Amino acid sequence: MNYRKLGKTNFNVSEVALGTWQVGGGWGSTFDQQTASRIIHTALDAGVNFIDTADVYDAGLSEAAVGKALKERRERIYVATKCGRQIQPHRNEGYTVEVLRKYVEASLKNMQLETIDLIQLHCPPTPVYSRPEIFGLFERLKEEGKIQHLGVSVETVAEAEMALNFSNVATVQIIFNMFRLKPAEKFFALAQKEECGIIVRVPLASGMLTGKLHSNSQFAEGDHRTFNRQGEAFDKGETFSGVPFDLGLQAVEALKQVFGNHAPLAAFALRWILMFPEVSTVIPGASTPSQVHQNISAAGLPLLTPDQMDAVKSIYEKHIKPVVHNLW
């Protein structure tokens, strides 16, 4: 496993980490404590030292599973969680200093931690990025020892740029994958200039970039890939990166021609992300221990060639860019 500096935190984190949305919430399966534990420990055994979770993932069960696993380990593991998405309706007006403080304190209790390494605002509405009092709260929480660092998880590149206006934002978590190239155009350079860590989420476009989906693929009723394709529950960019399903399948077939069968397409998709030195870590999810191993294997692949990198960009520009580029 290779490790990279996570922005202003100065944490050295595994370049392939573990996202726990699939461990609990939004994927149509019932939370299973034993499976969650096996997934987390498999990742840690393989050298992962950074775990991303959120208080809304299966109503806190994901956080609790992470906290339990930490108590069973001796090595230094960095934990990031998120707050804000419990606010319903999810509007700017619901974001108050008092509410967010309660969420942070609840996460501490849920994970049985004295301090949270990285707390992230969880895709707040755009107006929140213009409210200094919200970002100021986390300075006080840092002084109190309840958090170590603040980050934000964003929906759009514009929001990511707005977040950089606050000097205490140490990281930005953003969707970046073969179907979402826009962050690399300008934001990556800005983040690097500000020493802001970049955490890449949705790296496999909700499974589309595994190359395993097909036109007849079926998803459970409780899976966001069933109920959120048009943004019915939350931003549609969270589901297949906002790419229409059939169009995504066409682009995947083109990508398969580029990379062949030497490794699963998912591994190449993760390796592609790691080709960008501004990226601090990528947080693919996993619903089984074997998927953890598959994700981590990406770090061991050879560097992609210039021709392969150019081919990905060409496929994006032909199939994907007209549909998603200006939306996020």
C-alpha positions as protocol buffer text, in pm:
chain_id: "A"
residue {
  index: 1
  type: MET
  ca { x: 0 y: 0 z: 0 }
}
residue {
  index: 2
  type: ASN
  ca { x: 119 y: 349 z: -82 }
}
residue {
  index: 3
  type: TYR
  ca { x: 44 y: 649 z: 137 }
}
residue {
  index: 4
  type: ARG
  ca { x: -16 y: 1015 z: 55 }
}
residue {
  index: 5
  type: LYS
  ca { x: -38 y: 1335 z: 256 }
}
residue {
  index: 6
  type: LEU
  ca { x: -396 y: 1440 z: 330 }
}
residue {
  index: 7
  type: GLY
  ca { x: -376 y: 1815 z: 286 }
}
residue {
  index: 8
  type: LYS
  ca { x: -340 y: 2035 z: 593 }
}
residue {
  index: 9
  type: THR
  ca { x: -406 y: 1743 z: 824 }
}
residue {
  index: 10
  type: ASN
  ca { x: -54 y: 1613 z: 760 }
}
residue {
  index: 11
  type: PHE
  ca { x: -197 y: 1263 z: 799 }
}
residue {
  index: 12
  type: ASN
  ca { x: -29 y: 1008 z: 574 }
}
residue {
  index: 13
  type: VAL
  ca { x: -322 y: 802 z: 451 }
}
residue {
  index: 14
  type: SER
  ca { x: -351 y: 499 z: 229 }
}
residue {
  index: 15
  type: GLU
  ca { x: -410 y: 604 z: -129 }
}
residue {
  index: 16
  type: VAL
  ca { x: -686 y: 345 z: -148 }
}
residue {
  index: 17
  type: ALA
  ca { x: -906 y: 375 z: 159 }
}
residue {
  index: 18
  type: LEU
  ca { x: -1249 y: 243 z: 256 }
}
residue {
  index: 19
  type: GLY
  ca { x: -1581 y: 415 z: 210 }
}
residue {
  index: 20
  type: THR
  ca { x: -1861 y: 269 z: 420 }
}
residue {
  index: 21
  type: TRP
  ca { x: -2180 y: 378 z: 246 }
}
residue {
  index: 22
  type: GLN
  ca { x: -2220 y: 22 z: 121 }
}
residue {
  index: 23
  type: VAL
  ca { x: -2146 y: -114 z: 468 }
}
residue {
  index: 24
  type: GLY
  ca { x: -2460 y: 61 z: 586 }
}
residue {
  index: 25
  type: GLY
  ca { x: -2728 y: 246 z: 394 }
}
residue {
  index: 26
  type: GLY
  ca { x: -2863 y: 322 z: 50 }
}
residue {
  index: 27
  type: TRP
  ca { x: -2772 y: -2 z: -126 }
}
residue {
  index: 28
  type: GLY
  ca { x: -3081 y: -211 z: -66 }
}
residue {
  index: 29
  type: SER
  ca { x: -2940 y: -461 z: 183 }
}
residue {
  index: 30
  type: THR
  ca { x: -3005 y: -501 z: 554 }
}
residue {
  index: 31
  type: PHE
  ca { x: -2716 y: -395 z: 774 }
}
residue {
  index: 32
  type: ASP
  ca { x: -2516 y: -692 z: 900 }
}
residue {
  index: 33
  type: GLN
  ca { x: -2271 y: -629 z: 1183 }
}
residue {
  index: 34
  type: GLN
  ca { x: -2059 y: -938 z: 1113 }
}
residue {
  index: 35
  type: THR
  ca { x: -2024 y: -856 z: 743 }
}
residue {
  index: 36
  type: ALA
  ca { x: -1939 y: -495 z: 825 }
}
residue {
  index: 37
  type: SER
  ca { x: -1672 y: -609 z: 1069 }
}
residue {
  index: 38
  type: ARG
  ca { x: -1517 y: -847 z: 815 }
}
residue {
  index: 39
  type: ILE
  ca { x: -1508 y: -575 z: 549 }
}
residue {
  index: 40
  type: ILE
  ca { x: -1344 y: -321 z: 779 }
}
residue {
  index: 41
  type: HIS
  ca { x: -1087 y: -561 z: 921 }
}
residue {
  index: 42
  type: THR
  ca { x: -1003 y: -693 z: 574 }
}
residue {
  index: 43
  type: ALA
  ca { x: -923 y: -339 z: 466 }
}
residue {
  index: 44
  type: LEU
  ca { x: -714 y: -267 z: 774 }
}
residue {
  index: 45
  type: ASP
  ca { x: -525 y: -594 z: 739 }
}
residue {
  index: 46
  type: ALA
  ca { x: -432 y: -490 z: 384 }
}
residue {
  index: 47
  type: GLY
  ca { x: -280 y: -160 z: 495 }
}
residue {
  index: 48
  type: VAL
  ca { x: -578 y: 74 z: 471 }
}
residue {
  index: 49
  type: ASN
  ca { x: -549 y: 334 z: 747 }
}
residue {
  index: 50
  type: PHE
  ca { x: -829 y: 574 z: 649 }
}
residue {
  index: 51
  type: ILE
  ca { x: -1201 y: 502 z: 679 }
}
residue {
  index: 52
  type: ASP
  ca { x: -1480 y: 733 z: 567 }
}
residue {
  index: 53
  type: THR
  ca { x: -1827 y: 702 z: 716 }
}
residue {
  index: 54
  type: ALA
  ca { x: -2128 y: 924 z: 796 }
}
residue {
  index: 55
  type: ASP
  ca { x: -2391 y: 955 z: 1064 }
}
residue {
  index: 56
  type: VAL
  ca { x: -2669 y: 886 z: 813 }
}
residue {
  index: 57
  type: TYR
  ca { x: -2528 y: 558 z: 681 }
}
residue {
  index: 58
  type: ASP
  ca { x: -2788 y: 314 z: 807 }
}
residue {
  index: 59
  type: ALA
  ca { x: -2889 y: 551 z: 1085 }
}
residue {
  index: 60
  type: GLY
  ca { x: -2553 y: 540 z: 1258 }
}
residue {
  index: 61
  type: LEU
  ca { x: -2487 y: 167 z: 1236 }
}
residue {
  index: 62
  type: SER
  ca { x: -2198 y: 223 z: 995 }
}
residue {
  index: 63
  type: GLU
  ca { x: -2034 y: 468 z: 1237 }
}
residue {
  index: 64
  type: ALA
  ca { x: -2083 y: 224 z: 1523 }
}
residue {
  index: 65
  type: ALA
  ca { x: -1924 y: -58 z: 1323 }
}
residue {
  index: 66
  type: VAL
  ca { x: -1622 y: 160 z: 1248 }
}
residue {
  index: 67
  type: GLY
  ca { x: -1588 y: 255 z: 1612 }
}
residue {
  index: 68
  type: LYS
  ca { x: -1608 y: -107 z: 1723 }
}
residue {
  index: 69
  type: ALA
  ca { x: -1340 y: -211 z: 1474 }
}
residue {
  index: 70
  type: LEU
  ca { x: -1107 y: 64 z: 1594 }
}
residue {
  index: 71
  type: LYS
  ca { x: -1120 y: -70 z: 1947 }
}
residue {
  index: 72
  type: GLU
  ca { x: -1007 y: -407 z: 1815 }
}
residue {
  index: 73
  type: ARG
  ca { x: -695 y: -266 z: 1649 }
}
residue {
  index: 74
  type: ARG
  ca { x: -368 y: -125 z: 1777 }
}
residue {
  index: 75
  type: GLU
  ca { x: -239 y: 61 z: 1472 }
}
residue {
  index: 76
  type: ARG
  ca { x: -321 y: 426 z: 1397 }
}
residue {
  index: 77
  type: ILE
  ca { x: -639 y: 444 z: 1191 }
}
residue {
  index: 78
  type: TYR
  ca { x: -774 y: 778 z: 1073 }
}
residue {
  index: 79
  type: VAL
  ca { x: -1152 y: 818 z: 1078 }
}
residue {
  index: 80
  type: ALA
  ca { x: -1359 y: 1066 z: 882 }
}
residue {
  index: 81
  type: THR
  ca { x: -1731 y: 1104 z: 933 }
}
residue {
  index: 82
  type: LYS
  ca { x: -1988 y: 1354 z: 813 }
}
residue {
  index: 83
  type: CYS
  ca { x: -2271 y: 1562 z: 951 }
}
residue {
  index: 84
  type: GLY
  ca { x: -2562 y: 1763 z: 817 }
}
residue {
  index: 85
  type: ARG
  ca { x: -2762 y: 1522 z: 605 }
}
residue {
  index: 86
  type: GLN
  ca { x: -2991 y: 1441 z: 896 }
}
residue {
  index: 87
  type: ILE
  ca { x: -3140 y: 1787 z: 850 }
}
residue {
  index: 88
  type: GLN
  ca { x: -3480 y: 1741 z: 684 }
}
residue {
  index: 89
  type: PRO
  ca { x: -3580 y: 1907 z: 469 }
}
residue {
  index: 90
  type: HIS
  ca { x: -3218 y: 1945 z: 367 }
}
residue {
  index: 91
  type: ARG
  ca { x: -3210 y: 2322 z: 328 }
}
residue {
  index: 92
  type: ASN
  ca { x: -2979 y: 2605 z: 421 }
}
residue {
  index: 93
  type: GLU
  ca { x: -3218 y: 2720 z: 693 }
}
residue {
  index: 94
  type: GLY
  ca { x: -3177 y: 2392 z: 880 }
}
residue {
  index: 95
  type: TYR
  ca { x: -2804 y: 2441 z: 920 }
}
residue {
  index: 96
  type: THR
  ca { x: -2745 y: 2598 z: 1259 }
}
residue {
  index: 97
  type: VAL
  ca { x: -2447 y: 2596 z: 1492 }
}
residue {
  index: 98
  type: GLU
  ca { x: -2655 y: 2426 z: 1761 }
}
residue {
  index: 99
  type: VAL
  ca { x: -2778 y: 2145 z: 1536 }
}
residue {
  index: 100
  type: LEU
  ca { x: -2438 y: 2067 z: 1388 }
}
residue {
  index: 101
  type: ARG
  ca { x: -2273 y: 2063 z: 1730 }
}
residue {
  index: 102
  type: LYS
  ca { x: -2526 y: 1803 z: 1846 }
}
residue {
  index: 103
  type: TYR
  ca { x: -2452 y: 1588 z: 1541 }
}
residue {
  index: 104
  type: VAL
  ca { x: -2078 y: 1596 z: 1606 }
}
residue {
  index: 105
  type: GLU
  ca { x: -2125 y: 1505 z: 1970 }
}
residue {
  index: 106
  type: ALA
  ca { x: -2361 y: 1223 z: 1874 }
}
residue {
  index: 107
  type: SER
  ca { x: -2102 y: 1083 z: 1632 }
}
residue {
  index: 108
  type: LEU
  ca { x: -1836 y: 1090 z: 1903 }
}
residue {
  index: 109
  type: LYS
  ca { x: -2064 y: 892 z: 2131 }
}
residue {
  index: 110
  type: ASN
  ca { x: -2169 y: 652 z: 1857 }
}
residue {
  index: 111
  type: MET
  ca { x: -1810 y: 568 z: 1764 }
}
residue {
  index: 112
  type: GLN
  ca { x: -1691 y: 580 z: 2125 }
}
residue {
  index: 113
  type: LEU
  ca { x: -1418 y: 830 z: 2038 }
}
residue {
  index: 114
  type: GLU
  ca { x: -1278 y: 1123 z: 2228 }
}
residue {
  index: 115
  type: THR
  ca { x: -1197 y: 1312 z: 1909 }
}
residue {
  index: 116
  type: ILE
  ca { x: -1283 y: 1280 z: 1540 }
}
residue {
  index: 117
  type: ASP
  ca { x: -986 y: 1300 z: 1304 }
}
residue {
  index: 118
  type: LEU
  ca { x: -1188 y: 1459 z: 1025 }
}
residue {
  index: 119
  type: ILE
  ca { x: -1547 y: 1583 z: 1040 }
}
residue {
  index: 120
  type: GLN
  ca { x: -1701 y: 1679 z: 706 }
}
residue {
  index: 121
  type: LEU
  ca { x: -2006 y: 1881 z: 620 }
}
residue {
  index: 122
  type: HIS
  ca { x: -2214 y: 1633 z: 421 }
}
residue {
  index: 123
  type: CYS
  ca { x: -2298 y: 1796 z: 88 }
}
residue {
  index: 124
  type: PRO
  ca { x: -2459 y: 2105 z: 239 }
}
residue {
  index: 125
  type: PRO
  ca { x: -2682 y: 2329 z: 26 }
}
residue {
  index: 126
  type: THR
  ca { x: -2483 y: 2586 z: -171 }
}
residue {
  index: 127
  type: PRO
  ca { x: -2580 y: 2888 z: 48 }
}
residue {
  index: 128
  type: VAL
  ca { x: -2409 y: 2725 z: 348 }
}
residue {
  index: 129
  type: TYR
  ca { x: -2073 y: 2795 z: 183 }
}
residue {
  index: 130
  type: SER
  ca { x: -2139 y: 3166 z: 235 }
}
residue {
  index: 131
  type: ARG
  ca { x: -2198 y: 3138 z: 611 }
}
residue {
  index: 132
  type: PRO
  ca { x: -1883 y: 3198 z: 817 }
}
residue {
  index: 133
  type: GLU
  ca { x: -2059 y: 3111 z: 1144 }
}
residue {
  index: 134
  type: ILE
  ca { x: -2104 y: 2752 z: 1028 }
}
residue {
  index: 135
  type: PHE
  ca { x: -1736 y: 2709 z: 949 }
}
residue {
  index: 136
  type: GLY
  ca { x: -1643 y: 2896 z: 1266 }
}
residue {
  index: 137
  type: LEU
  ca { x: -1822 y: 2635 z: 1477 }
}
residue {
  index: 138
  type: PHE
  ca { x: -1565 y: 2377 z: 1381 }
}
residue {
  index: 139
  type: GLU
  ca { x: -1280 y: 2598 z: 1499 }
}
residue {
  index: 140
  type: ARG
  ca { x: -1441 y: 2596 z: 1843 }
}
residue {
  index: 141
  type: LEU
  ca { x: -1493 y: 2220 z: 1829 }
}
residue {
  index: 142
  type: LYS
  ca { x: -1126 y: 2186 z: 1741 }
}
residue {
  index: 143
  type: GLU
  ca { x: -1027 y: 2401 z: 2040 }
}
residue {
  index: 144
  type: GLU
  ca { x: -1245 y: 2178 z: 2258 }
}
residue {
  index: 145
  type: GLY
  ca { x: -1064 y: 1870 z: 2130 }
}
residue {
  index: 146
  type: LYS
  ca { x: -1377 y: 1716 z: 1981 }
}
residue {
  index: 147
  type: ILE
  ca { x: -1241 y: 1725 z: 1625 }
}
residue {
  index: 148
  type: GLN
  ca { x: -897 y: 1746 z: 1471 }
}
residue {
  index: 149
  type: HIS
  ca { x: -984 y: 1882 z: 1127 }
}
residue {
  index: 150
  type: LEU
  ca { x: -1275 y: 2002 z: 912 }
}
residue {
  index: 151
  type: GLY
  ca { x: -1356 y: 1897 z: 559 }
}
residue {
  index: 152
  type: VAL
  ca { x: -1650 y: 1925 z: 323 }
}
residue {
  index: 153
  type: SER
  ca { x: -1813 y: 1677 z: 92 }
}
residue {
  index: 154
  type: VAL
  ca { x: -1945 y: 1859 z: -213 }
}
residue {
  index: 155
  type: GLU
  ca { x: -2173 y: 1800 z: -508 }
}
residue {
  index: 156
  type: THR
  ca { x: -2022 y: 2052 z: -752 }
}
residue {
  index: 157
  type: VAL
  ca { x: -1686 y: 2193 z: -848 }
}
residue {
  index: 158
  type: ALA
  ca { x: -1821 y: 2541 z: -777 }
}
residue {
  index: 159
  type: GLU
  ca { x: -1899 y: 2438 z: -418 }
}
residue {
  index: 160
  type: ALA
  ca { x: -1551 y: 2291 z: -383 }
}
residue {
  index: 161
  type: GLU
  ca { x: -1401 y: 2622 z: -488 }
}
residue {
  index: 162
  type: MET
  ca { x: -1624 y: 2811 z: -242 }
}
residue {
  index: 163
  type: ALA
  ca { x: -1508 y: 2582 z: 39 }
}
residue {
  index: 164
  type: LEU
  ca { x: -1150 y: 2689 z: -20 }
}
residue {
  index: 165
  type: ASN
  ca { x: -1245 y: 3039 z: 96 }
}
residue {
  index: 166
  type: PHE
  ca { x: -1237 y: 2906 z: 452 }
}
residue {
  index: 167
  type: SER
  ca { x: -884 y: 2850 z: 578 }
}
residue {
  index: 168
  type: ASN
  ca { x: -989 y: 2577 z: 822 }
}
residue {
  index: 169
  type: VAL
  ca { x: -1114 y: 2350 z: 542 }
}
residue {
  index: 170
  type: ALA
  ca { x: -843 y: 2084 z: 532 }
}
residue {
  index: 171
  type: THR
  ca { x: -1005 y: 1848 z: 281 }
}
residue {
  index: 172
  type: VAL
  ca { x: -1264 y: 1838 z: 6 }
}
residue {
  index: 173
  type: GLN
  ca { x: -1443 y: 1517 z: -80 }
}
residue {
  index: 174
  type: ILE
  ca { x: -1560 y: 1522 z: -441 }
}
residue {
  index: 175
  type: ILE
  ca { x: -1692 y: 1290 z: -711 }
}
residue {
  index: 176
  type: PHE
  ca { x: -1415 y: 1220 z: -959 }
}
residue {
  index: 177
  type: ASN
  ca { x: -1401 y: 926 z: -1197 }
}
residue {
  index: 178
  type: MET
  ca { x: -1382 y: 834 z: -1565 }
}
residue {
  index: 179
  type: PHE
  ca { x: -1733 y: 979 z: -1601 }
}
residue {
  index: 180
  type: ARG
  ca { x: -1661 y: 1299 z: -1406 }
}
residue {
  index: 181
  type: LEU
  ca { x: -1344 y: 1472 z: -1527 }
}
residue {
  index: 182
  type: LYS
  ca { x: -1433 y: 1832 z: -1449 }
}
residue {
  index: 183
  type: PRO
  ca { x: -1263 y: 1853 z: -1105 }
}
residue {
  index: 184
  type: ALA
  ca { x: -922 y: 1799 z: -1269 }
}
residue {
  index: 185
  type: GLU
  ca { x: -962 y: 2103 z: -1498 }
}
residue {
  index: 186
  type: LYS
  ca { x: -907 y: 2376 z: -1240 }
}
residue {
  index: 187
  type: PHE
  ca { x: -1005 y: 2268 z: -892 }
}
residue {
  index: 188
  type: PHE
  ca { x: -721 y: 2021 z: -838 }
}
residue {
  index: 189
  type: ALA
  ca { x: -464 y: 2295 z: -896 }
}
residue {
  index: 190
  type: LEU
  ca { x: -648 y: 2532 z: -660 }
}
residue {
  index: 191
  type: ALA
  ca { x: -665 y: 2265 z: -391 }
}
residue {
  index: 192
  type: GLN
  ca { x: -297 y: 2191 z: -423 }
}
residue {
  index: 193
  type: LYS
  ca { x: -215 y: 2562 z: -392 }
}
residue {
  index: 194
  type: GLU
  ca { x: -421 y: 2583 z: -71 }
}
residue {
  index: 195
  type: GLU
  ca { x: -280 y: 2255 z: 67 }
}
residue {
  index: 196
  type: CYS
  ca { x: -628 y: 2109 z: 67 }
}
residue {
  index: 197
  type: GLY
  ca { x: -651 y: 1731 z: 61 }
}
residue {
  index: 198
  type: ILE
  ca { x: -869 y: 1569 z: -206 }
}
residue {
  index: 199
  type: ILE
  ca { x: -1078 y: 1268 z: -111 }
}
residue {
  index: 200
  type: VAL
  ca { x: -1232 y: 1103 z: -417 }
}
residue {
  index: 201
  type: ARG
  ca { x: -1575 y: 951 z: -371 }
}
residue {
  index: 202
  type: VAL
  ca { x: -1806 y: 758 z: -606 }
}
residue {
  index: 203
  type: PRO
  ca { x: -1494 y: 640 z: -793 }
}
residue {
  index: 204
  type: LEU
  ca { x: -1674 y: 356 z: -971 }
}
residue {
  index: 205
  type: ALA
  ca { x: -1988 y: 553 z: -1061 }
}
residue {
  index: 206
  type: SER
  ca { x: -2215 y: 342 z: -839 }
}
residue {
  index: 207
  type: GLY
  ca { x: -2080 y: 22 z: -990 }
}
residue {
  index: 208
  type: MET
  ca { x: -2109 y: 127 z: -1352 }
}
residue {
  index: 209
  type: LEU
  ca { x: -1730 y: 140 z: -1389 }
}
residue {
  index: 210
  type: THR
  ca { x: -1690 y: -215 z: -1261 }
}
residue {
  index: 211
  type: GLY
  ca { x: -1794 y: -327 z: -1608 }
}
residue {
  index: 212
  type: LYS
  ca { x: -2027 y: -584 z: -1454 }
}
residue {
  index: 213
  type: LEU
  ca { x: -2359 y: -411 z: -1513 }
}
residue {
  index: 214
  type: HIS
  ca { x: -2573 y: -473 z: -1821 }
}
residue {
  index: 215
  type: SER
  ca { x: -2902 y: -358 z: -1967 }
}
residue {
  index: 216
  type: ASN
  ca { x: -3098 y: -612 z: -1764 }
}
residue {
  index: 217
  type: SER
  ca { x: -2929 y: -544 z: -1431 }
}
residue {
  index: 218
  type: GLN
  ca { x: -3176 y: -529 z: -1144 }
}
residue {
  index: 219
  type: PHE
  ca { x: -3130 y: -347 z: -815 }
}
residue {
  index: 220
  type: ALA
  ca { x: -3315 y: -387 z: -486 }
}
residue {
  index: 221
  type: GLU
  ca { x: -3604 y: -158 z: -406 }
}
residue {
  index: 222
  type: GLY
  ca { x: -3403 y: 11 z: -133 }
}
residue {
  index: 223
  type: ASP
  ca { x: -3097 y: 60 z: -354 }
}
residue {
  index: 224
  type: HIS
  ca { x: -3041 y: 422 z: -461 }
}
residue {
  index: 225
  type: ARG
  ca { x: -2968 y: 292 z: -811 }
}
residue {
  index: 226
  type: THR
  ca { x: -3339 y: 206 z: -825 }
}
residue {
  index: 227
  type: PHE
  ca { x: -3498 y: 508 z: -660 }
}
residue {
  index: 228
  type: ASN
  ca { x: -3263 y: 800 z: -727 }
}
residue {
  index: 229
  type: ARG
  ca { x: -3177 y: 792 z: -1097 }
}
residue {
  index: 230
  type: GLN
  ca { x: -3348 y: 1126 z: -1153 }
}
residue {
  index: 231
  type: GLY
  ca { x: -3258 y: 1272 z: -814 }
}
residue {
  index: 232
  type: GLU
  ca { x: -3581 y: 1175 z: -644 }
}
residue {
  index: 233
  type: ALA
  ca { x: -3413 y: 1137 z: -302 }
}
residue {
  index: 234
  type: PHE
  ca { x: -3090 y: 1337 z: -331 }
}
residue {
  index: 235
  type: ASP
  ca { x: -2864 y: 1482 z: -597 }
}
residue {
  index: 236
  type: LYS
  ca { x: -2882 y: 1253 z: -901 }
}
residue {
  index: 237
  type: GLY
  ca { x: -2509 y: 1296 z: -949 }
}
residue {
  index: 238
  type: GLU
  ca { x: -2463 y: 1051 z: -660 }
}
residue {
  index: 239
  type: THR
  ca { x: -2618 y: 773 z: -870 }
}
residue {
  index: 240
  type: PHE
  ca { x: -2411 y: 654 z: -1168 }
}
residue {
  index: 241
  type: SER
  ca { x: -2242 y: 997 z: -1144 }
}
residue {
  index: 242
  type: GLY
  ca { x: -2554 y: 1142 z: -1305 }
}
residue {
  index: 243
  type: VAL
  ca { x: -2498 y: 951 z: -1630 }
}
residue {
  index: 244
  type: PRO
  ca { x: -2807 y: 792 z: -1789 }
}
residue {
  index: 245
  type: PHE
  ca { x: -2783 y: 415 z: -1745 }
}
residue {
  index: 246
  type: ASP
  ca { x: -2783 y: 314 z: -2112 }
}
residue {
  index: 247
  type: LEU
  ca { x: -2532 y: 585 z: -2203 }
}
residue {
  index: 248
  type: GLY
  ca { x: -2305 y: 471 z: -1924 }
}
residue {
  index: 249
  type: LEU
  ca { x: -2312 y: 115 z: -2057 }
}
residue {
  index: 250
  type: GLN
  ca { x: -2207 y: 239 z: -2400 }
}
residue {
  index: 251
  type: ALA
  ca { x: -1912 y: 427 z: -2253 }
}
residue {
  index: 252
  type: VAL
  ca { x: -1811 y: 125 z: -2045 }
}
residue {
  index: 253
  type: GLU
  ca { x: -1797 y: -93 z: -2356 }
}
residue {
  index: 254
  type: ALA
  ca { x: -1562 y: 160 z: -2512 }
}
residue {
  index: 255
  type: LEU
  ca { x: -1345 y: 159 z: -2201 }
}
residue {
  index: 256
  type: LYS
  ca { x: -1325 y: -219 z: -2207 }
}
residue {
  index: 257
  type: GLN
  ca { x: -1171 y: -197 z: -2553 }
}
residue {
  index: 258
  type: VAL
  ca { x: -900 y: 29 z: -2413 }
}
residue {
  index: 259
  type: PHE
  ca { x: -804 y: -181 z: -2113 }
}
residue {
  index: 260
  type: GLY
  ca { x: -879 y: -536 z: -2225 }
}
residue {
  index: 261
  type: ASN
  ca { x: -900 y: -823 z: -1980 }
}
residue {
  index: 262
  type: HIS
  ca { x: -567 y: -797 z: -1797 }
}
residue {
  index: 263
  type: ALA
  ca { x: -750 y: -679 z: -1483 }
}
residue {
  index: 264
  type: PRO
  ca { x: -1111 y: -592 z: -1393 }
}
residue {
  index: 265
  type: LEU
  ca { x: -1226 y: -257 z: -1529 }
}
residue {
  index: 266
  type: ALA
  ca { x: -1284 y: -145 z: -1168 }
}
residue {
  index: 267
  type: ALA
  ca { x: -912 y: -177 z: -1096 }
}
residue {
  index: 268
  type: PHE
  ca { x: -823 y: 33 z: -1399 }
}
residue {
  index: 269
  type: ALA
  ca { x: -1085 y: 291 z: -1301 }
}
residue {
  index: 270
  type: LEU
  ca { x: -923 y: 326 z: -959 }
}
residue {
  index: 271
  type: ARG
  ca { x: -571 y: 322 z: -1104 }
}
residue {
  index: 272
  type: TRP
  ca { x: -680 y: 605 z: -1338 }
}
residue {
  index: 273
  type: ILE
  ca { x: -779 y: 819 z: -1037 }
}
residue {
  index: 274
  type: LEU
  ca { x: -448 y: 752 z: -867 }
}
residue {
  index: 275
  type: MET
  ca { x: -266 y: 885 z: -1174 }
}
residue {
  index: 276
  type: PHE
  ca { x: -355 y: 1235 z: -1050 }
}
residue {
  index: 277
  type: PRO
  ca { x: -98 y: 1337 z: -787 }
}
residue {
  index: 278
  type: GLU
  ca { x: -333 y: 1596 z: -637 }
}
residue {
  index: 279
  type: VAL
  ca { x: -559 y: 1314 z: -515 }
}
residue {
  index: 280
  type: SER
  ca { x: -489 y: 1226 z: -153 }
}
residue {
  index: 281
  type: THR
  ca { x: -700 y: 912 z: -131 }
}
residue {
  index: 282
  type: VAL
  ca { x: -987 y: 735 z: -302 }
}
residue {
  index: 283
  type: ILE
  ca { x: -1265 y: 575 z: -97 }
}
residue {
  index: 284
  type: PRO
  ca { x: -1435 y: 293 z: -290 }
}
residue {
  index: 285
  type: GLY
  ca { x: -1701 y: 105 z: -102 }
}
residue {
  index: 286
  type: ALA
  ca { x: -1727 y: -269 z: -62 }
}
residue {
  index: 287
  type: SER
  ca { x: -2011 y: -502 z: 25 }
}
residue {
  index: 288
  type: THR
  ca { x: -1786 y: -809 z: 68 }
}
residue {
  index: 289
  type: PRO
  ca { x: -1426 y: -866 z: 182 }
}
residue {
  index: 290
  type: SER
  ca { x: -1336 y: -988 z: -167 }
}
residue {
  index: 291
  type: GLN
  ca { x: -1437 y: -650 z: -310 }
}
residue {
  index: 292
  type: VAL
  ca { x: -1198 y: -486 z: -64 }
}
residue {
  index: 293
  type: HIS
  ca { x: -911 y: -691 z: -207 }
}
residue {
  index: 294
  type: GLN
  ca { x: -1018 y: -610 z: -562 }
}
residue {
  index: 295
  type: ASN
  ca { x: -1021 y: -238 z: -487 }
}
residue {
  index: 296
  type: ILE
  ca { x: -683 y: -242 z: -316 }
}
residue {
  index: 297
  type: SER
  ca { x: -530 y: -435 z: -607 }
}
residue {
  index: 298
  type: ALA
  ca { x: -563 y: -119 z: -817 }
}
residue {
  index: 299
  type: ALA
  ca { x: -273 y: 40 z: -631 }
}
residue {
  index: 300
  type: GLY
  ca { x: -46 y: -236 z: -756 }
}
residue {
  index: 301
  type: LEU
  ca { x: -125 y: -196 z: -1123 }
}
residue {
  index: 302
  type: PRO
  ca { x: 139 y: -39 z: -1351 }
}
residue {
  index: 303
  type: LEU
  ca { x: 103 y: 328 z: -1432 }
}
residue {
  index: 304
  type: LEU
  ca { x: -140 y: 389 z: -1715 }
}
residue {
  index: 305
  type: THR
  ca { x: 17 y: 491 z: -2043 }
}
residue {
  index: 306
  type: PRO
  ca { x: -35 y: 832 z: -2205 }
}
residue {
  index: 307
  type: ASP
  ca { x: -236 y: 658 z: -2478 }
}
residue {
  index: 308
  type: GLN
  ca { x: -467 y: 502 z: -2218 }
}
residue {
  index: 309
  type: MET
  ca { x: -513 y: 834 z: -2041 }
}
residue {
  index: 310
  type: ASP
  ca { x: -591 y: 1004 z: -2372 }
}
residue {
  index: 311
  type: ALA
  ca { x: -838 y: 729 z: -2463 }
}
residue {
  index: 312
  type: VAL
  ca { x: -1032 y: 777 z: -2137 }
}
residue {
  index: 313
  type: LYS
  ca { x: -1056 y: 1149 z: -2205 }
}
residue {
  index: 314
  type: SER
  ca { x: -1175 y: 1088 z: -2561 }
}
residue {
  index: 315
  type: ILE
  ca { x: -1445 y: 847 z: -2447 }
}
residue {
  index: 316
  type: TYR
  ca { x: -1557 y: 1097 z: -2186 }
}
residue {
  index: 317
  type: GLU
  ca { x: -1576 y: 1379 z: -2439 }
}
residue {
  index: 318
  type: LYS
  ca { x: -1769 y: 1166 z: -2689 }
}
residue {
  index: 319
  type: HIS
  ca { x: -2019 y: 994 z: -2459 }
}
residue {
  index: 320
  type: ILE
  ca { x: -2036 y: 1170 z: -2125 }
}
residue {
  index: 321
  type: LYS
  ca { x: -1929 y: 1534 z: -2135 }
}
residue {
  index: 322
  type: PRO
  ca { x: -2235 y: 1672 z: -2318 }
}
residue {
  index: 323
  type: VAL
  ca { x: -2461 y: 1523 z: -2049 }
}
residue {
  index: 324
  type: VAL
  ca { x: -2283 y: 1588 z: -1718 }
}
residue {
  index: 325
  type: HIS
  ca { x: -1998 y: 1836 z: -1752 }
}
residue {
  index: 326
  type: ASN
  ca { x: -2191 y: 2157 z: -1694 }
}
residue {
  index: 327
  type: LEU
  ca { x: -2416 y: 2015 z: -1422 }
}
residue {
  index: 328
  type: TRP
  ca { x: -2155 y: 1947 z: -1155 }
}
